[in-house]
Amino acid sequence: MESNSRSKFKIICVFCGSNPGHRKVFSDAAIELGNELVSRKIDLVYGGGSVGLMGLISQKVYEGGCHVLGVIPKALVPIEISGESVGDVKIVSDMHERKAEMASQADAFIALPGGYGTMEETLEMITWAQLGIHKKPVGLLNVEGYYNSLLTLFDNGVEEGFIKPGARDIVLAAPTARELLRKMEQYTPSHDHVAPHESWHMEELAYPGEKSP
């Protein structure tokens, strides 16, 4: 590992599943990403679970001496936290508050292989980048081509006129954590946005009626 490398990111949000997947390669990828974050002294914010890929990466980052913040809705605590969790855990009221909190904390976003929840969270961050809500890079850790079909869908969206070519560049992908982090370090956001970044405020991203008083 490049233990002496420095990163412009202080905190990265990792979206990942509460399941480990059927193959060891996915667990290995979560551990590899955790090691890369530690080597760059990057803290972790994630979905707060202690099971599946969430548990693996949070444990690895915590053991490496970096700060870990888990953000979890109260309804998922009995499902996604098994035994003792690591680092700090912030319990929020619902999924919308969870995403807004993670987004406000992080300098960048990475999706490990995961299910509907992982994809939904990642797609929302991609959408927010397209709208100019944030200028933070979004990366897919495309382990064993897991996200190939999703990336092909995005390409088809460009071909059919539903996604602007500049917006397609928002989504970064690489098969290894090291390569993905390099791409994210070099990322320059497009100016082809619906609204300027300054028009949005993170505290307004919660759905109506869910803002803090």
PyMOL commands that set and color helices and strands:
alter all, ss='L'
color gray80, all
select helices_A, chain A and resi 24-39+52-63+74-80+95-105+116-131+143-145+148-159+165-168+177-185+197-199+202-204
alter helices_A, ss='H'
color red, helices_A
select strands_A, chain A and resi 11-15+43-46+68-73+88-92+108-111+138-141+171-174
alter strands_A, ss='S'
color yellow, strands_A
deselect
rebuild
show_as cartoon
